[in-house]
Amino acid sequence: MTAEYQVHGSVAVITLNNPPVNGMGLVTRTAAVKGIQQALADDAVKAIVITGAGKAFSGGADIKEFNSPKALAEPSLHTLIATAESSTKPVVAAIHTVCMGGGLELSLGCHYRVAMPGAQIALPEVKLGLLPGAGGTQRLPRVLGLEMALNMIVSGTPVLSDKLAGTGLFDEMFAADADLLTSAVAFAEKIADARPLPKVRDRKVDYPNHEAFLQFSRNTVKAMSGPFPAPLECVETVAASITMKFDEGMKFERERFMHLIQTTESKSLRHAFFSERIASKVPDVPADTPVRAIKSAAIIGAGTMGGGIAMNFLNAGIPVKLLETRQEALDKGLATIRKNYENTMKKGKLTQEKFDQRMALVSGTLSYADIGQADIVVEAVFEEMGVKEAVFRKLDEMMKPGAILATNTSTLDVDQIAAFTKRPEDVIGTHFFSPANVMKLLEIVRGAKTGKDVLATALALSKKLKKTGVVSGVCDGFIGNRMIEQYSRQAGFLLEEGALPEQVDKAAEKFGFAMGPFRMGDLAGNDIGWAIRKRRYVEKPEISYSKTADLLCEMGRYGQKTGAGWYDYKAGDRKAYPNEQVNAMIVQHSAGLGVARRRISDQEIVERLVYSLVNEAASILEEGIALRASDIDMVYLTGYGFPLYRGGPMFYADTVGLPKVLAAIRQYATGHHGEAWTPAPLLVKLADEGKTFNG
């Protein structure tokens, strides 16, 4: 049932019931319209109350119907709102817990609104690259005023109902201990005979000198919204609430909504929204798979990575024991955690109470015996198989039965690591990204023998740690680093052919990457990539690499941590300053290879960087390392700084068109290091069939 109908005395109560947040799907809208019509046909009913079951009034659109014909089918949300607004009997919205998007727009179409304290009120459509499309931009300014309504709509940020008490939005705010339904019915009985029925559309938006305020808002929002068109469109549609008559404003809002829904930016944001939700779904691991309780954690290694991982658990209220081999390293790790939290406190983002709570949850030890009872242990030691082997043999010996043994390896074989134990079903990869206490991505690497309950627990834990968990199969580099290796190879080849680091980085950043490949290398540490390449030279001698990065490392230029990498860095300044010595080394290296340097366009730079990601990702998808193309997009959106407004590498390739991507790859295969451009069979197949990765 999606909308329950009951009569309480002279008041009909329509309860939206579409879990989990009473999304305004077609069936729900249909039932609500029928409920209003039924109440109008009953002479004994004097007033109508609309509320929501469970833990929401309504969260807005039903995301299950997003991008489907059902979203616009009749009765549409506009029709439901018009039915409520035109009712000849008063309609009261009884709001609690969550009232967002289309739910708030429905309430604004009702004659009266009553609410409980603590309800989250929002029009969050801008976060999907849209604007409120069912009257929100026209009605909210009429009840909150131009400035407050504009701030809410442009930001999409929820505001607690308590803070809106006394505004024109609510006719009555009930006490926290009141029974909402009883109170709402009593309110409806009280106003049942009041006429004329008040309509938000009949109110006027009054704001002296609104032209100056709106122009200031346009300038501010344009500066802050970057490549996203929706925030500025929100300003224009809200402006219509004061510059146009209501029906004209509604028409304008609809036009701008329909325009935005077709933009690549909105499609990208909606793709990311759904991709994040589907990433936690694994076909052979049912939603009801039992999970193991994680009430305590241990981290092996108190370095930058181990300390950052520990902070994730501390932030979630999970006690952590940090294990190190030397007291000096342990003390340094604990001091770094303390300093990180102190810096957060100085910025006003952490209270003293929270600081004290988190620091009380962390302790250190030099003995494996002290961590044996932890529910999960995460290994964050040096990226070398011999070191991992020693750790996992010790963990197998010391950890209690049922403890999850997790490795933070970024490239190594999780199955080989699991084989060092007598319990491979308890072993899983949890690849955190640096800085681990900041980056949202958690690559969850499923070994051949990883238990389904262990995988389910890791996925549940990722949510508790406020991470986006994406499942990967076992291969060298998993999803993200396997792809970035091809990206880095192309960056190196571009240097050999005629580009310099600054040009490559600027082209990548103009495309939308958070930082280009050479600034990224300097941040991560060029010596890390050097170590991986040295291993590749032995294991896979058939793969070609540019030696330019090796020459850089031989100069001792490891990146920001040494103050010198592809660029120079000054103390306390993260700005990258080009270095003439490095550029001269690059030019000299080209000459040594006999390569005639040429002018390379920014378009070529971007295509080679991005299409190298796409081509490798197609192989990853075909091999089953990634479950779906959207998972690959989430890895790059949350872990590698791929521009959100482009939706991830696979979605971007779909947007460009796979035949066009394939044609470019084949063209680059005829050039310098063309052997790096063998088209992935899946890409060829989909391009030939006119299909997409995310189709």
matplotlib code that plots the C-alpha trace (Angstrom):
import matplotlib.pyplot as plt

x = [0.0, 1.4, -1.1, -3.4, -6.8, -8.5, -11.2, -10.7, -14.0, -14.5, -10.9, -9.6, -6.0, -4.0, -0.7, 2.0, 3.5, 6.3, 9.4, 12.1, 11.3, 7.8, 9.1, 6.5, 6.3, 3.5, 1.6, 1.9, 0.8, -2.2, -3.2, -2.8, -5.0, -7.7, -7.5, -8.2, -11.0, -12.5, -12.4, -14.1, -16.9, -17.6, -19.9, -18.9, -15.3, -14.6, -10.8, -7.9, -4.5, -1.6, 1.3, 3.9, 4.4, 7.6, 10.6, 9.6, 6.9, 8.4, 11.9, 10.7, 10.9, 11.0, 14.6, 13.5, 11.5, 14.1, 14.9, 11.9, 8.5, 6.8, 8.4, 6.3, 3.2, -0.2, -1.0, 2.3, 3.5, 2.1, -1.3, -1.1, -0.2, -2.9, -5.4, -4.5, -4.4, -7.7, -9.5, -12.6, -11.9, -8.8, -5.7, -3.1, 0.4, 1.5, 5.3, 7.9, 11.5, 12.2, 10.4, 12.5, 12.2, 8.8, 7.6, 8.2, 6.7, 3.5, 3.3, 3.6, 0.6, -1.5, -3.5, -1.8, 1.5, 2.1, 5.3, 7.3, 10.6, 13.8, 12.3, 14.8, 13.4, 15.1, 14.9, 18.1, 17.5, 20.6, 22.8, 21.5, 22.1, 18.5, 16.2, 12.9, 10.5, 7.0, 6.7, 9.4, 11.2, 7.9, 6.2, 9.1, 10.0, 6.4, 6.5, 10.2, 11.1, 13.4, 16.8, 16.2, 14.4, 17.2, 19.9, 18.0, 17.4, 20.9, 22.7, 20.2, 21.2, 18.6, 17.4, 15.7, 12.1, 12.7, 14.8, 11.9, 9.3, 7.6, 8.1, 5.3, 6.2, 4.5, 1.1, 1.9, 5.0, 4.0, 5.9, 8.6, 6.6, 3.3, 1.7, 1.8, -1.3, -3.5, -2.3, -2.7, -6.2, -7.1, -5.6, -7.6, -10.8, -10.1, -9.6, -12.2, -14.7, -12.3, -12.7, -11.3, -8.8, -5.2, -3.0, 0.7, 0.4, -1.7, 1.0, 3.4, 7.2, 8.2, 11.9, 13.0, 15.5, 15.3, 17.2, 20.4, 20.1, 19.5, 22.4, 24.7, 23.4, 24.0, 27.6, 28.3, 26.7, 28.4, 31.8, 31.1, 29.3, 32.1, 31.0, 27.6, 24.7, 22.0, 22.9, 22.7, 19.4, 18.1, 18.8, 16.9, 13.9, 13.7, 14.0, 10.8, 8.9, 9.2, 9.4, 6.6, 3.0, 2.7, 1.6, 4.3, 6.9, 5.6, 5.9, 9.5, 10.5, 9.2, 11.2, 14.4, 13.9, 13.4, 16.5, 18.7, 17.5, 19.0, 22.4, 25.5, 26.3, 22.9, 23.1, 26.6, 25.4, 22.5, 24.7, 27.0, 24.0, 22.7, 26.2, 27.1, 23.9, 24.3, 28.1, 27.2, 25.1, 27.0, 24.9, 25.9, 25.9, 22.2, 21.2, 20.3, 23.8, 24.8, 27.6, 30.2, 30.2, 33.0, 33.4, 37.2, 40.0, 43.7, 46.0, 49.4, 51.7, 51.5, 52.8, 50.9, 48.6, 48.1, 47.3, 44.8, 43.1, 42.9, 41.2, 38.4, 37.6, 38.0, 35.6, 33.0, 33.4, 35.4, 38.3, 41.7, 45.0, 48.0, 50.8, 54.4, 57.7, 59.5, 58.3, 59.6, 57.5, 54.5, 54.8, 55.2, 52.1, 49.9, 51.3, 50.3, 46.7, 46.5, 47.9, 45.5, 42.5, 43.9, 44.1, 40.5, 39.6, 41.4, 39.2, 36.1, 35.1, 35.6, 34.6, 36.9, 34.4, 34.7, 38.5, 38.7, 36.3, 38.4, 41.8, 40.4, 39.6, 43.2, 46.1, 49.4, 51.3, 54.5, 53.1, 50.8, 49.4, 47.7, 45.6, 44.5, 40.9, 40.2, 37.3, 39.2, 42.9, 44.1, 47.6, 49.2, 52.9, 55.5, 54.2, 56.5, 55.2, 57.9, 56.9, 53.2, 53.9, 55.6, 52.7, 49.9, 51.7, 51.8, 48.2, 47.1, 48.8, 47.6, 44.1, 41.0, 38.8, 36.3, 38.5, 38.7, 42.3, 42.4, 45.3, 45.7, 47.8, 47.4, 48.7, 49.7, 48.0, 45.4, 45.0, 48.7, 48.5, 45.5, 47.5, 49.9, 47.1, 45.1, 41.9, 41.8, 38.0, 38.7, 41.1, 40.1, 41.6, 40.6, 42.5, 42.2, 43.3, 45.7, 45.0, 43.0, 41.1, 39.9, 39.5, 36.1, 37.0, 37.5, 38.4, 37.2, 39.2, 37.5, 39.8, 39.0, 38.3, 37.0, 33.8, 30.5, 29.9, 33.4, 32.6, 29.2, 30.8, 33.4, 30.7, 28.7, 31.8, 32.6, 29.2, 29.9, 33.3, 31.5, 33.4, 32.2, 33.0, 33.6, 34.2, 37.2, 38.5, 42.1, 44.6, 47.7, 46.6, 42.9, 40.6, 42.1, 45.8, 45.7, 44.0, 46.2, 49.3, 48.2, 47.4, 50.8, 52.5, 50.8, 51.9, 55.5, 55.2, 53.8, 57.0, 59.2, 57.3, 57.3, 55.2, 56.4, 54.9, 53.2, 51.4, 50.2, 49.0, 47.2, 45.4, 44.3, 43.1, 41.3, 39.4, 38.4, 40.9, 41.7, 45.3, 47.3, 49.5, 52.8, 51.4, 49.7, 53.0, 54.7, 51.9, 51.9, 55.7, 57.6, 59.6, 56.4, 55.8, 59.6, 59.4, 56.4, 58.1, 61.2, 59.0, 57.3, 60.7, 61.4, 57.9, 56.6, 59.6, 57.4, 55.6, 57.2, 57.6, 59.1, 62.3, 61.8, 60.3, 63.2, 65.7, 63.8, 64.0, 67.7, 68.0, 66.5, 63.4, 60.7, 58.0, 56.5, 58.0, 61.5, 60.5, 61.5, 59.8, 58.6, 58.2, 59.9, 58.0, 58.6, 58.1, 54.4, 53.5, 51.9, 52.1, 54.1, 56.9, 58.3, 62.0, 64.3, 66.7, 63.8, 62.6, 66.1, 66.4, 63.2, 64.3, 67.7, 66.1, 64.0, 67.2, 68.9, 66.0, 66.2, 62.6, 62.0, 59.9, 56.7, 53.9, 51.2, 47.7, 45.8, 43.1, 45.6, 46.9, 43.4, 42.3, 45.5, 45.2, 41.4, 41.1, 44.0, 41.9, 38.8, 40.6, 42.1, 38.8, 37.1, 39.5, 38.9, 35.1, 35.4, 37.6, 35.0, 37.5, 34.8, 31.2, 29.8, 31.0, 29.4, 31.7, 34.7, 33.3, 32.8, 36.4, 37.6, 35.1, 35.9, 39.5, 41.3, 39.8, 38.0, 35.6, 32.2, 30.4, 31.8, 30.4, 33.6, 35.7, 33.1, 30.2, 32.4, 33.3, 29.6, 28.9, 31.6, 30.5, 32.4, 32.9, 34.7, 36.8, 37.8, 38.7, 41.0, 42.6, 43.3, 44.8, 47.2, 48.1, 49.9, 52.2, 55.0, 54.7, 51.6, 51.9, 50.2, 47.0, 45.7, 41.9, 40.1, 37.8, 34.8, 35.3, 35.4, 32.3, 30.2, 31.4, 30.5, 27.1, 26.3, 26.1, 27.5, 29.3, 26.5, 23.7]
y = [0.0, 3.4, 5.8, 4.8, 6.5, 6.7, 9.0, 10.4, 12.1, 14.8, 14.6, 12.4, 11.3, 10.3, 8.7, 8.3, 4.9, 4.1, 3.1, 4.1, 7.8, 7.8, 8.7, 10.3, 7.5, 7.0, 4.5, 6.8, 9.9, 8.0, 6.8, 10.3, 11.9, 9.3, 9.9, 13.6, 12.9, 10.4, 12.9, 15.6, 13.2, 12.4, 15.0, 13.9, 14.9, 18.6, 18.7, 16.6, 15.8, 14.5, 12.9, 10.3, 6.8, 5.8, 8.1, 10.7, 13.0, 12.5, 12.6, 13.7, 11.9, 8.1, 7.4, 4.0, 5.9, 8.6, 8.8, 6.6, 7.4, 6.8, 10.0, 12.1, 9.9, 11.1, 11.9, 13.8, 15.6, 18.8, 17.2, 16.0, 19.4, 21.1, 18.6, 19.5, 23.3, 23.4, 21.3, 22.9, 21.4, 22.5, 20.3, 20.2, 18.9, 17.2, 17.3, 15.3, 13.9, 14.5, 16.8, 17.3, 18.0, 17.0, 16.3, 19.9, 21.1, 19.0, 20.6, 24.1, 23.2, 22.4, 25.2, 24.7, 23.2, 21.9, 20.4, 18.6, 20.0, 18.5, 17.8, 18.3, 20.7, 21.0, 21.4, 19.5, 19.2, 21.4, 18.5, 16.5, 19.3, 20.3, 22.9, 22.3, 21.5, 21.4, 25.0, 25.0, 28.0, 30.0, 29.0, 28.8, 32.5, 33.3, 31.7, 32.3, 35.5, 35.9, 35.7, 32.7, 30.7, 31.5, 30.3, 27.0, 26.3, 27.2, 25.2, 22.3, 22.1, 20.9, 23.3, 22.1, 22.9, 24.5, 27.2, 27.9, 28.2, 31.6, 32.0, 31.7, 28.1, 26.7, 27.5, 25.7, 24.0, 21.2, 20.4, 17.7, 15.3, 15.9, 13.1, 14.4, 12.8, 13.7, 17.3, 17.6, 16.3, 18.7, 21.6, 20.5, 20.4, 23.9, 25.4, 23.2, 26.0, 28.8, 30.5, 31.5, 28.7, 30.2, 29.4, 30.1, 31.1, 34.1, 35.6, 38.2, 38.2, 41.6, 42.5, 46.1, 46.8, 43.2, 43.9, 44.7, 41.7, 39.4, 40.7, 40.3, 36.7, 36.0, 37.3, 35.3, 32.0, 32.2, 32.5, 29.6, 27.1, 26.5, 24.3, 23.4, 25.4, 24.5, 27.0, 30.0, 28.6, 28.4, 32.1, 33.0, 30.9, 32.2, 35.7, 34.9, 34.6, 38.3, 39.5, 37.4, 36.5, 33.1, 31.1, 32.8, 31.9, 28.3, 28.1, 29.5, 27.1, 24.2, 25.4, 25.7, 22.3, 20.6, 22.3, 21.2, 17.6, 17.3, 18.8, 16.5, 18.0, 16.9, 13.5, 13.1, 14.0, 11.7, 8.9, 9.4, 9.5, 6.1, 4.6, 5.3, 3.5, 0.5, 0.0, -1.8, -4.4, -7.6, -10.1, -13.2, -11.6, -11.1, -8.0, -10.2, -11.8, -11.9, -9.5, -9.8, -7.3, -4.7, -3.3, -3.0, -2.6, -2.9, -1.3, -2.7, 0.3, 3.8, 5.7, 8.2, 5.5, 3.6, 6.7, 7.9, 4.6, 4.6, 8.0, 6.6, 4.0, 6.6, 9.0, 6.2, 5.5, 2.2, 1.7, 1.2, -0.3, 0.8, -1.7, -0.7, -2.4, 0.6, 2.9, 5.9, 5.1, 4.4, 7.7, 9.6, 8.0, 8.8, 12.3, 12.8, 11.6, 14.1, 16.9, 16.2, 16.4, 19.5, 21.2, 20.2, 21.8, 25.0, 25.2, 24.9, 21.6, 19.5, 20.2, 19.6, 16.9, 15.0, 15.4, 13.9, 11.1, 10.1, 10.3, 8.2, 5.4, 5.1, 3.3, 1.9, -1.3, -3.1, -6.6, -8.7, -10.3, -7.0, -6.9, -10.6, -9.8, -7.1, -7.8, -6.5, -5.9, -3.7, -4.1, -0.9, -1.8, -1.4, -2.5, -5.5, -9.1, -10.4, -7.8, -8.6, -12.4, -11.9, -9.8, -12.2, -15.3, -13.5, -12.4, -15.9, -17.1, -14.3, -13.2, -14.7, -16.9, -14.9, -11.8, -10.2, -9.9, -7.0, -5.7, -2.1, -3.2, -1.0, -3.4, -6.8, -10.2, -10.5, -14.3, -14.8, -12.8, -14.9, -18.0, -17.1, -17.9, -21.0, -18.9, -17.3, -16.9, -14.2, -12.2, -9.2, -6.2, -2.8, -0.3, 3.1, 6.2, 8.8, 10.9, 8.0, 10.2, 12.5, 10.5, 9.0, 5.9, 2.4, -0.3, -3.6, -6.4, -9.7, -12.7, -16.0, -17.5, -14.4, -15.3, -13.7, -12.6, -10.9, -9.1, -8.0, -6.8, -4.8, -3.1, -2.3, -1.0, 1.3, 3.0, 3.3, 4.9, 7.2, 5.8, 4.8, 1.1, -0.4, -4.1, -5.2, -8.6, -9.6, -8.3, -6.2, -2.7, -3.7, -1.1, 2.3, 1.7, -0.7, 2.1, 4.9, 3.0, 3.4, 7.1, 7.6, 5.8, 8.1, 11.1, 9.9, 9.3, 12.8, 14.2, 12.2, 13.5, 17.2, 18.2, 19.5, 18.7, 22.1, 21.9, 18.3, 19.2, 22.4, 20.5, 17.8, 20.4, 22.5, 19.3, 19.1, 16.8, 18.0, 17.9, 16.7, 13.6, 15.3, 17.3, 14.1, 12.2, 14.8, 14.6, 10.8, 10.5, 9.8, 7.1, 5.0, 4.8, 4.2, 1.1, -0.2, 0.3, -1.5, -4.5, -4.2, -4.2, -7.7, -9.2, -7.7, -6.7, -6.6, -3.5, -0.2, 2.8, 6.2, 6.4, 10.1, 9.5, 7.2, 9.9, 12.4, 10.0, 9.5, 13.2, 12.7, 14.6, 12.5, 15.2, 17.5, 15.6, 16.5, 19.9, 18.9, 16.7, 17.5, 20.9, 22.9, 23.5, 26.1, 25.4, 25.9, 26.5, 23.7, 25.7, 23.9, 26.0, 24.7, 23.7, 24.5, 21.7, 19.2, 20.6, 20.4, 16.8, 16.0, 17.6, 15.9, 12.5, 12.9, 13.7, 10.6, 8.5, 10.0, 11.4, 14.7, 16.8, 18.3, 20.6, 18.6, 20.1, 20.1, 18.0, 15.3, 15.4, 15.0, 12.3, 10.2, 10.5, 9.8, 7.2, 5.2, 5.0, 4.0, 1.3, -0.3, -0.1, -1.9, -4.8, -4.7, -4.8, -7.7, -9.7, -9.3, -7.4, -4.7, -5.7, -2.8, 0.2, 2.6, 1.1, 2.1, 5.6, 5.7, 4.7, 7.6, 10.2, 9.5, 8.4, 10.0, 13.5, 12.8, 15.7, 15.0, 17.0, 14.5, 11.5, 9.3, 7.9, 5.3, 7.7, 10.3, 7.8, 7.1, 10.8, 11.3, 8.1, 4.8, 4.8, 8.1, 6.9, 3.8, 5.8, 8.0, 5.0, 3.4, 6.6, 6.8, 3.2, 4.3, 6.8, 6.8, 3.7, 2.6, -0.8, 0.8, 1.3, -2.2, -1.6, -3.6, -6.3, -5.1, -1.5, -2.7, -4.9, -2.1, 0.5, -1.8, -2.6, 1.1, 0.4, 2.1, 1.0, 2.2, 1.1]
z = [0.0, -0.9, 0.6, 3.4, 3.8, 7.2, 8.6, 12.1, 13.1, 10.4, 9.2, 6.4, 6.9, 3.9, 4.9, 2.2, 2.7, 0.2, 2.2, 3.0, 2.6, 1.0, -2.5, -4.7, -7.2, -9.6, -7.5, -4.4, -6.4, -7.8, -4.3, -2.8, -5.6, -5.1, -1.4, -1.8, -4.3, -1.8, 1.0, -1.3, -2.1, 1.6, 3.1, 6.6, 5.9, 6.7, 6.3, 5.0, 6.6, 4.5, 6.3, 5.9, 7.4, 9.2, 9.3, 6.7, 5.5, 2.0, 0.7, -2.7, -6.0, -6.0, -7.1, -8.4, -11.1, -11.9, -15.6, -16.4, -18.1, -14.7, -13.3, -15.6, -16.0, -14.8, -12.2, -12.1, -9.0, -10.6, -10.8, -7.2, -5.9, -8.0, -6.7, -3.1, -3.8, -5.6, -2.9, -1.7, 1.8, 3.7, 3.2, 6.0, 5.5, 8.8, 8.5, 10.4, 10.2, 6.5, 4.1, 1.0, -2.7, -4.1, -0.6, 0.4, -2.9, -2.1, 1.4, -0.2, -2.4, 0.8, 2.5, 5.8, 7.1, 10.7, 11.8, 14.5, 15.6, 14.2, 10.7, 7.9, 5.3, 1.9, -1.8, -2.7, -6.5, -7.2, -6.0, -9.0, -11.4, -11.4, -9.8, -8.0, -10.8, -9.1, -7.9, -5.3, -6.8, -6.9, -3.7, -1.2, -1.6, -0.9, 2.5, 3.5, 1.7, -1.2, 0.5, 2.8, 0.0, -2.5, 0.0, 0.6, -3.1, -4.4, -1.6, -1.4, 2.3, 4.8, 7.5, 10.7, 11.0, 14.4, 12.7, 10.3, 13.1, 12.9, 9.2, 6.7, 6.0, 9.1, 10.6, 13.8, 15.3, 17.8, 21.0, 20.7, 22.9, 21.0, 18.9, 15.4, 14.0, 17.0, 17.0, 13.2, 13.3, 16.1, 14.0, 10.9, 13.0, 14.2, 10.8, 9.0, 8.4, 7.8, 4.4, 2.0, 1.9, 1.9, -1.0, -1.1, -4.8, -3.8, -1.6, -2.9, -2.6, -1.1, -1.2, -1.4, -4.1, -5.2, -8.5, -6.6, -4.4, -7.4, -9.3, -6.3, -6.0, -9.7, -9.4, -6.2, -7.5, -10.9, -9.2, -6.9, -9.2, -11.7, -14.6, -13.1, -14.6, -12.1, -9.3, -11.6, -13.1, -9.5, -9.1, -12.3, -11.5, -7.9, -9.4, -11.4, -8.2, -7.7, -11.4, -12.9, -12.1, -10.4, -13.5, -15.7, -13.0, -13.0, -16.7, -16.6, -13.9, -15.9, -19.0, -17.1, -15.3, -18.7, -20.0, -17.1, -17.1, -20.6, -19.7, -19.4, -16.0, -14.6, -16.2, -14.7, -11.2, -11.5, -12.7, -9.8, -7.4, -8.6, -9.0, -5.4, -4.3, -6.5, -5.7, -2.5, -4.3, -5.1, -7.2, -5.2, -1.8, -0.8, 1.2, 4.2, 4.4, 8.0, 8.9, 11.6, 14.5, 14.3, 17.8, 17.9, 15.3, 15.1, 12.6, 11.7, 11.0, 12.5, 9.5, 7.4, 5.9, 9.2, 11.2, 8.6, 8.5, 12.3, 12.3, 10.2, 12.9, 15.7, 13.8, 13.8, 17.5, 17.1, 19.5, 17.7, 18.8, 16.6, 16.4, 15.5, 15.8, 17.4, 20.2, 18.3, 15.3, 17.5, 19.4, 16.1, 14.7, 17.8, 17.9, 14.2, 14.9, 17.8, 15.7, 12.9, 15.3, 16.9, 13.5, 12.9, 16.2, 15.4, 12.2, 14.4, 12.8, 16.0, 19.6, 22.5, 23.7, 20.4, 20.4, 23.9, 22.9, 19.8, 21.5, 24.3, 21.8, 20.4, 22.1, 20.9, 21.4, 20.3, 20.9, 18.6, 21.8, 22.6, 19.4, 19.3, 20.3, 17.7, 15.4, 12.4, 11.8, 8.9, 7.7, 6.5, 6.2, 3.3, -0.1, -0.4, -0.5, 1.9, 4.5, 4.1, 4.4, 7.8, 9.1, 7.9, 9.3, 12.6, 12.4, 11.6, 14.7, 17.1, 16.0, 17.5, 15.4, 13.3, 13.2, 9.7, 8.4, 6.0, 3.8, 2.6, -0.3, -3.4, -6.0, -4.5, -4.9, -2.1, -2.9, -2.3, 0.9, 2.0, 1.3, 4.1, 6.6, 7.4, 7.1, 3.6, 4.0, 6.6, 4.4, 2.3, 0.7, 2.1, 0.0, 1.6, -0.4, 0.8, 2.9, 4.3, 6.8, 4.0, 0.7, 0.3, -1.7, -0.2, -2.8, -1.3, -2.8, -2.9, -2.8, -4.4, -1.0, 0.8, 2.7, 1.6, 5.2, 5.3, 2.0, 3.4, 6.6, 4.7, 2.6, 5.8, 7.5, 4.5, 5.1, 8.9, 8.0, 5.6, 2.6, -0.8, -0.9, -4.4, -4.8, -7.0, -8.0, -7.6, -10.2, -10.2, -9.1, -8.8, -10.5, -9.8, -9.8, -12.8, -14.8, -13.5, -14.6, -18.2, -17.6, -16.1, -19.1, -21.5, -19.4, -19.7, -23.4, -23.9, -22.2, -24.6, -27.7, -26.9, -23.9, -20.6, -17.1, -16.8, -20.1, -19.4, -16.0, -17.1, -19.9, -17.4, -14.9, -17.5, -18.4, -14.7, -12.9, -9.4, -10.4, -13.4, -13.5, -12.6, -9.7, -8.5, -8.7, -6.7, -4.0, -3.8, -4.0, -7.2, -5.5, -5.0, -8.8, -9.2, -6.9, -8.8, -12.2, -11.0, -10.2, -13.6, -15.4, -13.9, -14.0, -17.3, -19.4, -22.5, -21.3, -22.3, -20.0, -20.3, -18.3, -17.7, -14.3, -13.3, -14.3, -12.1, -9.1, -9.8, -9.3, -5.8, -6.8, -5.0, -4.8, -2.2, 0.7, -0.5, -1.8, -5.3, -7.9, -11.4, -9.8, -7.0, -3.7, -1.0, 2.7, 3.7, 0.0, -2.0, -5.3, -8.0, -9.5, -12.9, -12.7, -15.7, -14.8, -15.0, -18.3, -19.7, -18.6, -20.4, -23.7, -23.4, -22.8, -26.0, -27.9, -26.5, -27.7, -31.2, -30.8, -32.7, -30.3, -31.6, -30.5, -28.8, -28.5, -25.2, -26.9, -27.7, -24.1, -22.6, -25.1, -24.5, -20.7, -20.5, -23.2, -21.7, -18.6, -20.6, -22.6, -19.6, -17.7, -20.6, -20.0, -16.3, -16.9, -19.4, -17.0, -14.2, -12.0, -11.7, -11.4, -13.5, -15.4, -12.9, -10.2, -12.2, -12.4, -8.6, -8.1, -10.3, -9.0, -5.3, -5.4, -8.3, -8.8, -12.0, -12.6, -11.1, -13.9, -16.4, -14.5, -14.5, -17.3, -18.5, -18.4, -20.2, -22.9, -23.3, -23.7, -26.3, -28.1, -28.1, -31.9, -31.6, -28.6, -30.5, -33.6, -31.5, -29.8, -33.2, -34.4, -31.4, -32.0, -35.1, -33.2, -30.7, -28.3, -30.3, -28.6, -25.5, -27.5, -28.3, -28.2, -25.5, -27.1, -25.1, -26.3, -29.9, -29.4, -27.8, -30.3, -33.3, -31.8, -31.0, -27.3, -24.2, -21.1, -18.8, -21.1]

ax = plt.figure().add_subplot(projection="3d")
ax.plot(x, y, z, "-o")
ax.set_aspect("equal")
plt.show()
